[in-house]
């Protein structure tokens, strides 16, 4: 037997969640049902709220990406001895 629940959510959140569900071949209803079943089965509520990157972290990532694009990266090593030898040069 099915029942209907009404939940108020931000419009953008709903649309984004629908897009995620659709990309997995699911409806938003199926996604919500699945999560609620998981809560019941595990008796755990898991929430995820990504933190915004700090300007410092954004700058560090931009620097690393620029170094990778420029090919300014270290050699790869197959064993620790080769790596240590390269450090000593």
Buried (B, 14 or more C-beta within 10 A) or exposed (E): EEEEEEEEEEEEEEEEBBEEBEEEEBEBEEBBEEEEEEEEEEEEEEEEEEEEEEEEEEEEEEEEEEEEEEEEEEEEEEEEEEBEEEEEE
